[in-house]
Amino acid sequence: MKAIIKTEAKRLIWDEVEAPILKSGQIRIDIHASAVNRADLLQFKGFYPPPPGASSILGLECAGIVSEIAADVENHQVGDPVCALLSGGGYAEQVVCDAGHAIAIPKNLSLSSAAALPEVFATAWCNLFIEGQLQPEQRVLIHAGASGVGTAAIQLCKQFSNPCYVTVGSDKKIAY
């Protein structure tokens, strides 16, 4: 398969690599779209190392079609459109990930749009509801409201009836 590889000269090239091996509890996704966010840029620069055992291929989120499932996976089927939060490997033609890290894509959402959801929404959800223990109708202050995580947090607050107040870094971003 092909993947975008970081060279020792810190360049990105499209090159041939071994396809990842499917393990228990995993699915294989034929990638149709990947996203680039701040975490990807930090990883490229060496400031955000992947966890032990993760793919050396960059890319922390993607969307595509499930092409293979491990025998013990019950929540996905071959042919399902999914987006996935990854520990690496998203800048390739295929990736394998834990089945629980992929979610079904609604029919009205394109694969390219879905690829940009996992990282920002997982971060916003974790900060609001897991770390922050957000309760109904509590007010929320969101910094960097024009960022990916900021816009995801705003949408989650609206969905769960939490009034939010937002800061941005410039007048230009206010319009956003």
N, C-alpha and C positions, 0 to 999 in steps of 0.2 A: 504494500500500500504506500501511498505518498503522504508526506507530512511536512510541515514547516519546521525546520531544524535551526537551532541557534548554533552558529559556528564559533570556533575559538576566537575569531576576529570580531565577534559580536555582530554578525550579520545573520539575517534570516534567509534561508534558502529552501526551496521546494525540492525534496529529495525522497528517495526510496528508503523505506524502513520496514522492519518486521511488523506484521500485524500483531496486536496484543492477544494474549492467550486468555480465553474465557475461563473463569473459575467459578466455584460454587457461590450461589447468591448473586451472580452478576448477569448483566445483559450486554449485548453488543449493539452499538448504535452506528448506523451508516450516517455520517454527519453531513447535513445539508447546509448548516450555518453555524458559525462560532461568533462570539462577541469578544471585544477588547475593552477592558476596564482598567482602573488604576492598579488593582492587584496584579494584573498581567504585566503591566509596565514595571512594577516593582520587582516582580519575579524575573523579568528579562534582565534587569540591572543587577540582580543578585541580592536584593534586599529582602526578599520574601521567599525563602527556600521551600521547595515542595516537601511534604511529609515523607518520612522513610518509606521506601517501596513504591512511591508514586512514579508515574511516567516521567521521563526526562523531557518529553515533548510539552511545550507550553500550551496554554489554553485551559481556562478554569470553568467554562460553561459552553454548552452547545445545544443544538436542536437537530433532530433527525428522525430516522425511522429505525425501530428495533428490527434487527436482522437475525438475531440469535439470542436464546435465553438458556441459562443453566437449568438443569433438570429440576432443581428445587425452587425455582422462581414461579410464583403464582399470580403476581399482580401486574404482569405485562405479557403481551403476546407478540409474536413476530408480526410485523406490519403496523404496530402502534406508532403514531407520531408522538415523540416525547421531547422534553427539554431536560437537561441534566446539569447538576452542580458537580464539578470534577475536582480532583486533586492534581490534575494535569492530563495532557493528551488531547485536548480539544481542537488543536490546530492540525488535524489529520483527517484522513478519509473515514477512519473508523476509530471508535474508542470503546473500551469496556469499563463499566462502572457498577458499583453496588446497585441492585435494583431499587433500593429505597432512596437513591439519590436522583432518580428520574421521575418526572411526573407527566401525566398525559397532557397533551396540548388540545385546547378546545378547537372545534372545527372552524371557527371564525377567526383564528389567529394563525398568521403565516409562520412558517418555520424560521424565517429570518427575524421576525419580531420576537418569537419565543426564545431564541438563543440569548437574548439580552436580559431575560428575566431571572434566572436562578441566583446569580451572585448578589444582585442588588436587593431582591426581595427576601432572600434568606438572611442577609445582613440586617435589613430593616426589621424583619419579623423577630429575629433573635434579640435585637436591642430593645424593641418595644415590648414584646410579650414575654420573652424568657428572662432576660436580664432586668428589664424595667418593670415587669409584673403589671403592665398597663391594665387598668380596670375601666369598665364602661364609663363614658362621659368625663374621664380625667382629661385635663388639658395637657398638651405636649408642645415643647419648644424643639423645633427641628433646625439645626444648623446646616448650612450648605444645601439649602432647599432646592437649588437648581441642579444638584448632582444626581447621579443615578440612584444612590441610596436615599437621598433626600426626597426625590420625586416618588420613590416606592413607599417611603414612610408616610408621605402626605396621602397617597392613595389608600394605604392601610388605615390611617386615622379616619379618613372619610368613610371607608367601608364599615368601620366599627364604631362610628358616631363619637369619635374623640376630636374635639376642637383642637386645631393646631395653629401655632404661630411659627413663622419661618424667618430665618436670617439668610442673606445671600451676600456674596463678596463684592458686588458692584451694582451700579444703577442698571447696567445692561441686563444683568441677570434677573432683575425685578420683573421685567417684561416677560421673561420665560415662565 
